[in-house]
Amino acid sequence: MERDFKQDIAAVGGIKAVPTILDVVCRTTGMRFAAVARVTEDRWIACSVRDGIAFGLAPGGELDVETTLCHEIRQSGQAIVIDNVAEDTTYCNHHTPATYGLQSYISVPIRLADGSFFGTLCAIDPEPHRLNTPETISMFEMFAEIIGYHLTAIDRLSASEENLLDERKAAALREQFIAVLGHDLRNPLAAIDSGARLLLKTSLDDRATSLVGMIQSSAARMAGLIDDVMDLARSRLGGGLTLNHRHDEPLGPILRQVVAELQVSMPGRMIEARFELPETVNCDGRRIAQLASNLLGNALTHGAPDRPVRVNSLTADGWFELSVANAGDPIPVTVLASIFEPFTRGAHRPNSKGLGLGLYIAHQIAKAHGGEIDVMSTAEETCFTFRMPVSD
């Protein structure tokens, strides 16, 4: 079935990473025009563009496919890389560079998960640039793979939505899709992180270094979101979260690390932590760290920015207790009633970040440990308290 070109343009335009990808490849290589193009046997259509040479193409713009090298890439399935057209024996007399006034060119195929050819990630410039290096080619291939994974995910979502017959089937398919998507996204995410580390080993200006840092930060955030959706899928489809218990887990160092990591990520916020943990606890330390991180992250996100967030933890009388409190607006009663349901927290705040899964997963972790989380929210303070037995 032939794809709809308008849908393809919209799909690429909806991938938030694409503008950053085009910016990174231009700044890294020196190329001044880059694009994601949809390429078929008879059409070349720009889906997303970064134009620093006034080439004149915008999303939806077309070139005669026969005049492009992307047409050859579609046929061969291989990338084309040209450092300097004038010195390239294969392309010095080729009609494409002559038609568009190119001296340097790089283009790699974008494929969907089923192996089908979607188009290309390409860059051009009227001046020569050194492109034919393993680092540059690997970067373009990595970014093309990321775009292909995103487009595949969009296809899968559209296909599943079209085939939903009733609300129950819709919920089941959606949750299965989340589980598959969360798993499949780990590969391109690892590629993003590897590519960013590779870029940091090259000579970059301050702007490019900052962009790579943003990519690494986004990759870390994406990893957290993937963990959340995978936990959601496991808890819904697999009967609950799995734990790896240790009978003598020392929680003090684990909780201090959680506080330290969030303090680094939000250096302008105040966190007051007090731990009284003379006893070890029978628990899954990694999951308790995840619970604490979700509660603390929630407090930092929704709490008053000029007031400290207080984290207290203790073991006493056979119980472990962790509380996280913040000042700020109280949680509305309508939200409080379903605060631990997925996609709930922050629904009343249109600009809130995240998927609204943090408190749900924290609640599932507490439940898996035989404990519970309570919340109290007043005009003075919102406090989440987790309690569980120290030993079974």
C-alpha positions as CSV (number, residue, x, y, z in Angstrom):
1,M,0.0,0.0,0.0
2,E,1.4,3.4,-1.0
3,R,2.1,5.8,1.8
4,D,0.4,9.2,1.9
5,F,2.9,11.9,1.3
6,K,1.1,14.5,3.5
7,Q,1.1,12.0,6.3
8,D,4.8,11.3,5.8
9,I,5.6,15.1,6.0
10,A,3.5,15.4,9.1
11,A,5.1,12.3,10.7
12,V,8.6,13.6,10.2
13,G,7.5,17.0,11.4
14,G,6.1,15.5,14.5
15,I,9.5,13.9,15.5
16,K,10.9,16.5,17.9
17,A,14.4,15.2,17.5
18,V,14.6,15.9,13.8
19,P,15.4,19.7,14.0
20,T,18.1,19.0,16.5
21,I,19.5,16.2,14.3
22,L,19.7,18.5,11.3
23,D,21.3,21.2,13.4
24,V,23.9,18.8,14.8
25,V,24.9,17.4,11.5
26,C,25.3,20.9,10.0
27,R,27.3,22.2,12.9
28,T,29.5,19.1,13.1
29,T,30.3,18.8,9.4
30,G,30.1,22.5,8.3
31,M,27.4,21.7,5.8
32,R,24.8,24.5,5.5
33,F,21.8,22.6,4.1
34,A,20.4,19.4,5.5
35,A,17.1,17.7,5.0
36,V,15.0,14.6,5.6
37,A,13.5,13.6,2.3
38,R,10.8,11.2,1.3
39,V,12.0,9.5,-1.9
40,T,10.0,7.2,-4.1
41,E,10.5,6.0,-7.7
42,D,9.0,9.2,-9.1
43,R,9.1,11.8,-6.3
44,W,11.5,13.6,-4.0
45,I,9.7,15.5,-1.2
46,A,11.4,17.5,1.6
47,C,9.9,16.6,5.0
48,S,12.1,18.7,7.2
49,V,14.8,21.2,6.3
50,R,17.6,23.3,7.7
51,D,18.6,25.8,5.1
52,G,21.6,28.0,5.6
53,I,22.4,28.7,1.9
54,A,19.0,29.9,0.7
55,F,18.4,26.8,-1.3
56,G,14.7,27.6,-1.3
57,L,13.2,24.3,-0.1
58,A,10.7,24.1,2.7
59,P,8.8,21.1,4.1
60,G,6.5,19.9,1.3
61,G,8.8,21.2,-1.4
62,E,9.8,18.9,-4.3
63,L,12.7,18.3,-6.6
64,D,12.7,16.3,-9.8
65,V,13.7,12.9,-8.4
66,E,15.7,12.2,-11.6
67,T,17.9,15.2,-10.9
68,T,18.9,14.0,-7.4
69,L,21.5,11.5,-6.1
70,C,18.8,10.3,-3.6
71,H,17.3,8.6,-6.6
72,E,20.5,6.5,-7.0
73,I,20.6,5.8,-3.3
74,R,17.0,4.5,-3.4
75,Q,18.1,2.1,-6.2
76,S,21.4,1.0,-4.7
77,G,20.5,1.2,-1.0
78,Q,24.0,2.6,-0.3
79,A,25.1,6.0,1.1
80,I,26.8,8.5,-1.2
81,V,29.6,10.7,0.3
82,I,31.4,13.4,-1.7
83,D,34.1,15.6,-0.1
84,N,34.8,17.7,-3.2
85,V,33.0,17.2,-6.5
86,A,35.8,18.8,-8.5
87,E,38.2,16.2,-7.3
88,D,35.8,13.2,-7.3
89,T,36.3,11.0,-10.4
90,T,32.9,9.4,-10.1
91,Y,30.8,12.6,-9.7
92,C,32.9,15.5,-11.1
93,N,30.8,15.3,-14.3
94,H,27.6,14.1,-12.8
95,H,24.5,16.1,-13.6
96,T,23.3,16.5,-10.0
97,P,26.2,18.6,-8.7
98,A,26.1,20.7,-11.9
99,T,22.4,21.2,-11.6
100,Y,22.4,22.4,-8.0
101,G,25.9,23.9,-7.7
102,L,27.2,21.4,-5.1
103,Q,30.7,20.7,-4.1
104,S,30.1,18.5,-1.1
105,Y,27.4,16.0,-0.5
106,I,26.4,13.3,1.9
107,S,23.2,11.2,2.0
108,V,22.3,8.0,3.7
109,P,19.1,5.9,3.4
110,I,16.3,5.9,6.0
111,R,14.7,2.6,6.4
112,L,11.7,1.4,8.3
113,A,11.8,-1.5,10.7
114,D,10.6,-3.9,8.0
115,G,13.5,-2.9,5.8
116,S,11.5,-0.8,3.4
117,F,13.1,2.4,2.0
118,F,11.5,5.6,3.2
119,G,13.9,8.3,2.0
120,T,17.2,9.9,2.9
121,L,19.0,12.0,5.5
122,C,21.1,14.3,3.3
123,A,23.3,17.4,3.5
124,I,24.8,19.6,0.8
125,D,27.0,22.6,0.5
126,P,28.4,24.8,-2.4
127,E,31.9,24.5,-0.7
128,P,34.0,21.4,-0.2
129,H,33.9,19.7,3.2
130,R,35.6,16.7,4.6
131,L,32.8,14.1,5.0
132,N,34.2,10.8,4.1
133,T,35.3,9.7,7.6
134,P,34.0,6.8,9.7
135,E,32.9,9.2,12.4
136,T,30.7,11.3,10.1
137,I,29.3,8.4,8.2
138,S,28.4,6.6,11.5
139,M,26.8,9.7,12.8
140,F,24.5,10.1,9.7
141,E,23.7,6.3,9.8
142,M,22.8,6.5,13.5
143,F,20.6,9.5,13.0
144,A,18.9,7.9,10.0
145,E,18.2,4.8,12.1
146,I,16.7,6.9,14.8
147,I,14.4,8.6,12.3
148,G,13.4,5.2,10.9
149,Y,12.5,3.9,14.3
150,H,10.4,6.9,15.1
151,L,8.5,6.6,11.7
152,T,8.0,2.9,12.4
153,A,6.6,3.6,15.8
154,I,4.2,6.1,14.3
155,D,3.1,3.5,11.7
156,R,2.5,0.9,14.4
157,L,0.5,3.3,16.5
158,S,-1.6,4.3,13.5
159,A,-2.1,0.7,12.5
160,S,-3.2,-0.4,16.0
161,E,-5.6,2.5,16.3
162,E,-7.2,1.7,13.0
163,N,-7.9,-1.8,14.1
164,L,-9.3,-1.2,17.5
165,L,-12.8,-2.7,17.7
166,D,-13.8,-1.8,21.3
167,E,-12.5,-0.1,24.4
168,R,-11.2,-3.3,26.0
169,K,-9.3,-4.4,23.0
170,A,-8.0,-0.8,22.6
171,A,-6.6,-0.8,26.1
172,A,-5.0,-4.2,25.7
173,L,-3.4,-3.4,22.3
174,R,-2.2,0.0,23.6
175,E,-0.5,-1.5,26.6
176,Q,1.1,-4.3,24.5
177,F,2.3,-1.7,22.1
178,I,3.9,0.4,24.9
179,A,5.8,-2.7,26.1
180,V,7.1,-3.4,22.6
181,L,7.8,0.2,21.9
182,G,9.7,0.6,25.2
183,H,11.8,-2.4,24.3
184,D,12.5,-1.3,20.7
185,L,13.4,2.2,21.7
186,R,16.4,1.1,23.7
187,N,18.4,0.3,20.6
188,P,18.2,3.8,19.0
189,L,18.6,5.4,22.5
190,A,21.8,3.5,23.0
191,A,22.9,4.7,19.5
192,I,22.1,8.3,20.5
193,D,24.2,8.0,23.7
194,S,27.1,6.4,21.8
195,G,26.9,9.0,19.1
196,A,26.9,11.8,21.6
197,R,30.0,10.4,23.3
198,L,31.7,10.0,20.0
199,L,30.9,13.7,19.1
200,L,32.4,14.8,22.4
201,K,35.7,13.3,21.4
202,T,35.9,15.5,18.3
203,S,36.8,19.2,18.1
204,L,33.5,21.1,18.7
205,D,32.8,24.7,19.4
206,D,30.9,25.8,22.5
207,R,27.6,25.8,20.7
208,A,28.0,22.3,19.4
209,T,29.3,21.0,22.8
210,S,26.2,22.5,24.4
211,L,24.0,20.8,21.8
212,V,25.6,17.4,22.5
213,G,25.1,17.9,26.2
214,M,21.4,18.6,25.5
215,I,21.3,15.3,23.5
216,Q,22.8,13.4,26.3
217,S,20.4,14.9,28.8
218,S,17.5,14.1,26.6
219,A,18.7,10.6,26.2
220,A,18.9,10.2,29.9
221,R,15.4,11.5,30.3
222,M,14.2,9.2,27.5
223,A,15.7,6.3,29.3
224,G,13.8,7.2,32.4
225,L,10.5,7.5,30.4
226,I,11.2,4.1,28.8
227,D,11.7,2.6,32.2
228,D,8.4,4.1,33.3
229,V,6.3,2.8,30.4
230,M,7.9,-0.6,30.7
231,D,7.0,-0.7,34.4
232,L,3.5,0.3,33.5
233,A,3.2,-2.4,30.9
234,R,4.7,-5.0,33.3
235,S,2.3,-4.1,36.1
236,R,-0.7,-4.1,33.9
237,L,0.1,-7.1,31.8
238,G,2.3,-9.2,34.1
239,G,0.5,-9.0,37.4
240,G,2.8,-6.6,39.1
241,L,6.4,-5.5,39.4
242,T,9.2,-8.0,40.0
243,L,11.6,-7.5,42.9
244,N,15.1,-8.7,43.6
245,H,15.1,-8.7,47.4
246,R,18.2,-8.4,49.7
247,H,17.6,-9.3,53.3
248,D,20.3,-6.8,54.5
249,E,19.9,-3.8,52.1
250,P,21.5,-0.7,53.6
251,L,19.2,2.1,52.3
252,G,21.1,5.1,53.6
253,P,23.7,5.2,50.8
254,I,21.1,4.4,48.2
255,L,18.8,7.3,49.3
256,R,21.7,9.7,49.6
257,Q,22.7,9.0,46.0
258,V,19.1,9.6,44.9
259,V,19.1,13.0,46.6
260,A,22.6,13.9,45.2
261,E,21.6,13.0,41.6
262,L,18.4,15.1,41.7
263,Q,20.3,18.0,43.4
264,V,22.8,18.0,40.5
265,S,20.0,18.0,37.9
266,M,18.2,20.9,39.7
267,P,21.0,22.9,41.3
268,G,18.8,25.9,42.0
269,R,16.5,23.9,44.3
270,M,16.9,23.3,48.0
271,I,16.7,19.7,49.3
272,E,16.8,19.1,53.1
273,A,17.5,15.4,53.8
274,R,17.6,13.6,57.1
275,F,18.2,9.9,57.4
276,E,18.0,7.8,60.6
277,L,18.6,4.3,59.3
278,P,20.5,2.1,61.8
279,E,18.9,-1.1,60.5
280,T,19.1,-2.8,57.1
281,V,15.9,-3.5,55.3
282,N,14.6,-6.6,53.4
283,C,13.8,-5.0,50.1
284,D,14.9,-4.4,46.5
285,G,17.2,-1.4,46.8
286,R,17.0,-0.5,43.2
287,R,13.3,-0.3,43.3
288,I,13.3,1.7,46.6
289,A,15.7,4.1,44.9
290,Q,13.2,4.4,42.0
291,L,10.3,5.0,44.4
292,A,12.3,7.7,46.2
293,S,13.4,9.4,43.0
294,N,9.9,9.5,41.7
295,L,8.5,11.0,44.9
296,L,11.4,13.5,45.2
297,G,11.2,14.4,41.5
298,N,7.4,14.9,41.8
299,A,8.0,17.3,44.8
300,L,10.6,19.3,43.0
301,T,8.4,19.6,39.9
302,H,5.2,20.6,41.7
303,G,6.6,22.3,44.8
304,A,7.2,26.0,45.4
305,P,10.5,26.8,43.7
306,D,11.7,29.1,46.5
307,R,11.0,26.6,49.4
308,P,13.0,23.5,50.3
309,V,11.8,20.0,49.7
310,R,12.2,17.9,52.8
311,V,13.2,14.2,52.7
312,N,13.1,12.2,55.9
313,S,13.7,8.5,56.4
314,L,13.9,6.3,59.5
315,T,13.6,2.7,60.7
316,A,11.8,2.2,64.0
317,D,9.6,-0.5,65.6
318,G,10.0,-2.9,62.7
319,W,9.0,-0.4,60.0
320,F,10.8,1.6,57.4
321,E,9.4,5.0,56.6
322,L,10.3,7.6,53.9
323,S,8.5,10.9,53.6
324,V,8.9,13.6,51.0
325,A,7.3,17.0,51.6
326,N,7.1,20.3,49.7
327,A,5.4,23.6,50.0
328,G,3.2,25.1,47.2
329,D,-0.3,24.8,45.9
330,P,-2.2,21.9,47.4
331,I,-3.3,19.0,45.1
332,P,-6.9,19.6,44.0
333,V,-9.3,17.2,45.6
334,T,-10.4,15.9,42.2
335,V,-6.8,14.9,41.5
336,L,-6.1,13.6,45.0
337,A,-8.8,11.0,44.7
338,S,-6.9,9.3,41.8
339,I,-3.4,10.5,42.5
340,F,-1.8,7.1,42.1
341,E,-3.5,6.2,38.8
342,P,-1.4,6.4,35.7
343,F,-1.3,9.6,33.7
344,T,-3.0,11.5,36.5
345,R,-0.6,13.8,38.4
346,G,-0.1,17.0,36.4
347,A,-3.2,16.6,34.3
348,H,-4.5,19.8,35.8
349,R,-1.2,21.5,34.8
350,P,-1.1,21.8,31.0
351,N,2.7,22.6,31.0
352,S,3.7,19.8,33.2
353,K,6.5,17.5,31.9
354,G,6.5,13.8,32.0
355,L,3.9,11.0,31.4
356,G,2.2,11.1,34.8
357,L,3.5,7.6,35.7
358,G,5.9,8.4,38.5
359,L,3.4,8.2,41.4
360,Y,1.7,5.2,39.9
361,I,5.0,3.3,39.7
362,A,6.0,4.4,43.2
363,H,2.7,3.1,44.4
364,Q,3.2,-0.3,42.6
365,I,6.7,-0.5,44.2
366,A,5.3,0.1,47.6
367,K,2.6,-2.5,47.0
368,A,5.1,-5.1,45.8
369,H,7.0,-4.6,49.1
370,G,3.9,-5.1,51.2
371,G,3.8,-1.4,52.1
372,E,1.8,1.6,51.2
373,I,2.0,5.3,50.3
374,D,-0.2,7.9,51.9
375,V,-0.6,11.5,50.8
376,M,-1.7,14.6,52.7
377,S,-2.0,17.9,50.9
378,T,-2.9,21.3,52.5
379,A,-2.2,24.9,51.7
380,E,0.9,24.7,53.9
381,E,2.4,21.4,52.7
382,T,2.0,18.3,50.5
383,C,3.6,15.2,52.0
384,F,3.9,11.7,50.6
385,T,4.8,9.0,53.1
386,F,5.9,5.4,52.3
387,R,5.9,2.8,55.0
388,M,6.8,-0.9,54.8
389,P,7.9,-3.6,57.2
390,V,11.7,-3.9,57.7
391,S,11.5,-7.6,57.3
392,D,9.0,-10.2,56.1
